[in-house]
Every structure is written in C-alpha cells, then in structure tokens.
Amino acid sequence: MEHKVVLQPSVVEFAAATEESLLAAATRQNIVLEHSCGTGQCGACKAKVLVGQVEFEDRYNVLTSDELASGVVLTCVTKALSPLELEAEYHPELAGIVKKTVPCKVADLQFPVPDVAVLRLRLPPTAQFQFLPGQFIDLSAQGVTRSYSVASAGIENNQLELHIRQVPGGQFSDIVFNQLKPEQLLRLHGPHGTFFVRHETRPLIFLAGGTGFAPVKAMVEDLIARGDKRPVHIYWGQRSASAVYSDLASQWAQQHAHIQAHIVVSDDPDWAGRRGLVHEAVLQDFANLAGCTVYACGSSAMIAVAKTAFLQQGLEDKAFHSDAFLPAVTLRG
C-alpha cells in the first residue's frame, strides 16, 4: 500500500509505500530531503509529522524528549502508516544530480602527514559525474567500501580528490596506505548527502575536525571560483600541530579579505596558536551567532556538542548544517 506524503511548506508531494522509509520513497521519486548517514544515527534527516501516522523508533537516541513529543522523526528510518503532511526541507538543487556507479583509477596518492592520504582519482572522460561541493561518495576496492567526502569543488581534468584518515586496523586504510598503486582500478558510487552551501547572504562559519576539512575545501574553493564575497570564517580543529596536513585555509585568508582562517589545536602544549576545542573558538569569536550559517564536518561527538552550544549562543536550528563521520555506519575510514 502507498500513502501520499505532502511536504510543507513546499507542498511537494510523493508516494510512500508502507515497507519503505520516507527518505527512500522521496529519493526514488527524485525528491531530495535533508539526509546524510541514512541509518538513523546522525540526525541530519529530522522532519516533523504534522498530520498522519508513522512507524518510527529513535533507536540511537538522537532526538530530545521535546522533539519526540512534538512529532519530530528521522525520515531515513520512518515509514508511513497513513497519508502524511511532513514539515521537511526539500532541496531542488539536488534534484537533477543522478547517483551513478563509475569506474576510476588512482591518478595520484600523497601522504602530507603519516596518517592522512590525499588520493586523486581519474574518472573516464564519458563519466559525466556530477555533484555539489560538500557531498560524499562511496569508494570500493578489493570488495571493501567506505564513504569519503569529495575534497574537490568539481571535476578537474577528469579527476576528483579525497582526504582519507588512517584508521588503525581498518580494512580500507590498509588498502590505501599499504597497497594502492598508480593506475589501480577502483569504483565509486554517488554522490550522497545534502551537505552543500545554500544560496543565501548570511556570513558563513565552516567547522572542521580532522579530515572534515575535505568538504570545507571543496565548498570554499567553489565560493572563491564563483566570486562569492560572503564573509567566510574557517575553524579547523586538530589534536596536534603535526596533524594539520594543509595550509590552504591560511593561504585563502591571506589572498582574500573576506576569508578568515583559524587552526585550533587541542592536545599540543608546544602549539603557539589557538588551543582548545574547535567549537569553543567559534563561541569565543561570536558573542551571538544569530544571522550566521554554520557548516560542520567531523566526528559525531564534535558536531553534537557544537550544535548544542551554537544554538544556545543564538544560532537558528535551520542554520546548522552538518556531515558527521560515523565509521560503523557510513563506512568512513
């Protein structure tokens, strides 16, 4: 049985079968809702049931008691039991982007620091692979698949870039750090996610932890290429100074008056720059976050703590966009 689902305030409609999630049903009909992990752990796909009945269980305790009481659900693990009206963000910007599986080869592999690989993949000239800066792809090699944010603003010379952190004991890490060779054949699938810069005029705050800098790099490079002059504030957190694997953020700040960059180190007593947790640096610099938009990428713990603190400091809930690294679910690692 199928039920009609009406999105508010866009009044876009789609049909959802009782055996599929709301997110899957919308995606099947080329209607892109906010999402990331697709398994109910990251909370990116929150929506509010205005009318109707659903089957939903918050198995990972992502939602607050107030959200649950008000009808908030996670569309990736919610099924329709009746016709629905759903308050949910709809992204027409992604409607024309088609997910596809594409063969690719290793074009270049560099290790700027011992535990981070910068991998460039060459796609076939006929691939016509499209994505928005900030989205991620699934990469497969030797029967193992992991998800990585694209670090490129677009396809350049038929290539795109990934930043891959080494995970101790990780299957894919072993392949990347010990086995990959030039011209080796891999496969990618995507793009995925709704992490991209919205068309608006607010000042932008980018919050990155570790290789969460990858999608930030893609989004900022795209903003620069398009001549977007919105104020940009980049906060990149690492545990030690030696873990900072790129100086691009500092270069952007030197070259563009509207861009500021802050490297924040948490566990290095010899670091002469800003120290502490990366989200705390934002709180120190912005007494009131109202009127700003935040894009955060990194561990789920960092994102959860940052969102709570930012909302308390005036940020609107709808102005916080995130892509959480959840290795056990999204296979990043």
KOLTOR-279042 format. One record per residue (C-alpha): residue in one letter; y, x, z. Coordinates in steps of 0.2 Angstrom, whole numbers, plus 5000, padded with zeros to 4 digits. Each point is the difference from the previous one (the first is absolute). Last residue first. Example, Ala and Ser with C-alpha at 12.3 -4.5 7.8 and 13.67 -1.06 7.14 Angstrom:
BEGIN
S499550685036 A498349945003 
//
This chain:
BEGIN
G502551885037 R500749834996 L498549884999 T501049845003 V498949955014 A499450145010 P501450114995 L501449885004 F501650074994 A501449875002 D501149954985 S501649925007 H501549894997 F501249955013 A501549904994 K499149835002 D499950035019 E501950035001 L500550165008 G501149985016 Q499450145012 Q498649895007 L499349984982 F500150194998 A499050035016 T498649884995 K500050064982 A499950195005 V498649975013 A498949914987 I500450124986 M499650165010 A498449925006 S499549954983 S500250174994 G501250044986 C501249914989 A501649915005 Y501349924988 V501549935011 T501449894994 C501750015008 G501349865004 A499549995018 L499450175006 N501250015015 A500350165010 F499350104985 D499950195001 Q499050005017 L498949864995 V499650094983 A499550165010 E498949905011 H499049944985 V499650184996 L499350045018 G500750155008 R501050154993 R501450034989 G500350184994 A499650175008 W498149985000 D499350135011 P499449875013 D498949924986 D499249835005 S501149864993 V501050064985 V501349904991 I500650044983 H501649904996 A500749974983 Q501649924995 I500449934982 H501649934994 A500850174997 H498750054988 Q499550184996 Q499850075018 A499249845007 W498850004985 Q499550195003 S499749965019 A498849864995 L499150114987 D499650145012 S498249965000 Y498450045010 V500749975018 A498550045010 S500650185005 A501449915010 S498849925011 R499449825004 Q500949924985 G501349864998 W501049974984 Y501649905002 I501049964984 H501649915000 V500649934983 P501749924998 R499949894984 K500650104985 D498649954987 G500250114985 R498349954993 A499350175001 I500650025018 L499249845005 D498450054991 E499950165009 V500349925017 M498649884997 A498750134994 K500550125014 V499949865013 P498249954993 A499450185003 F501050035017 G498649905008 T499150164999 G500550045018 G501149865007 A501349924990 L501549895004 F501249964985 I501649915006 L501049914986 P501749935001 R500149824993 T500449964982 E498549914994 H498650014987 R498550045011 V499250185001 F498150004999 F498649975012 T499149854993 G498350074999 H498850064987 P500050084983 G498650024996 H498450094996 L499850194998 R498550094993 L499650195000 L499650134987 Q500250185004 E501350094989 P500450135013 K498850015014 L499749895016 Q498750075012 N500750065016 F501649925005 V499949844989 I498149975002 D499950055018 S501549885003 F499149864991 Q498650015012 G501050025016 G499450125013 P501750055006 V501249894989 Q501150114989 R501649914995 I500249954981 H501649994991 L499849924983 E500950034984 L500049914983 Q499850074982 N500149944982 N501450124997 E501049915014 I499349835006 G501249935013 A500950035016 S498650115005 A499250025018 V498749864997 S499349955016 Y498250045003 S498449895002 R498350085002 T498449984990 V498450105000 G498749994986 Q500350184995 A501849974998 S501049845001 L501949975003 D500749835006 I501849984996 F501649985010 Q501749924997 G501750085006 P500750024982 L499549844990 F498550024989 Q499450004982 F498650094992 Q500149994981 A498450104998 T500250044982 P500650185004 P498550035011 L500550045018 R500350175007 L499950015019 R501150115011 L499350045017 V501250075014 A498750045014 V500550015018 D499050085014 P500450194997 V501849974995 P500750004982 F498249984994 Q500149974981 L498949914987 D500549984982 A499449894985 V498449935008 K499449874988 C500249814999 P498949854995 V500949835003 T499649845009 K501349874998 K501149895011 V501349914989 I501950015004 G500949854993 A500049905016 L500650155010 E501949964999 P499649825003 H499750045018 Y499749855011 E500450005019 A499149875010 E500349835008 L498449914996 E499849814996 L498249964999 P498749884993 S498550005011 L498750135007 A500950154993 K499350175004 T500850145010 V499550185000 C501250084988 T501349875003 L500350055018 V500549865011 V501649935008 G499949825007 S501350015013 A498750025014 L499350154992 E501750084998 D500449975018 S498450075006 T500350164990 L499150044984 V499050154996 N498649975012 Y498650074989 R499049854998 D501549884997 E498849864994 F500549884986 E499349844992 V501549894995 Q500749835001 G501649934993 V501950015000 L501150145005 V498850145001 K501050165003 A499650164991 K499650185005 C499350114986 A500650175007 G499049985017 C499150164998 Q498249955006 G499649844991 T498950074986 G501150014984 C500850175005 S501749964992 H500749834998 E501649894995 L499549874988 V499850034981 I499649854989 N498950054985 Q498849865002 R498650105007 T501350085012 A500549845007 A498149955003 A499750175008 L501549995012 L499549835005 S498250065004 E498649934990 E498649885005 T501149845001 A500750034983 A501850024999 A501149934986 F501850074997 E501849935001 V501750095000 V501249895010 S501050175003 P500549955018 Q498649975004 L498450034991 V498949844996 V498150025001 K499049874991 H498249995006 E498450044991 M498249945004 
//
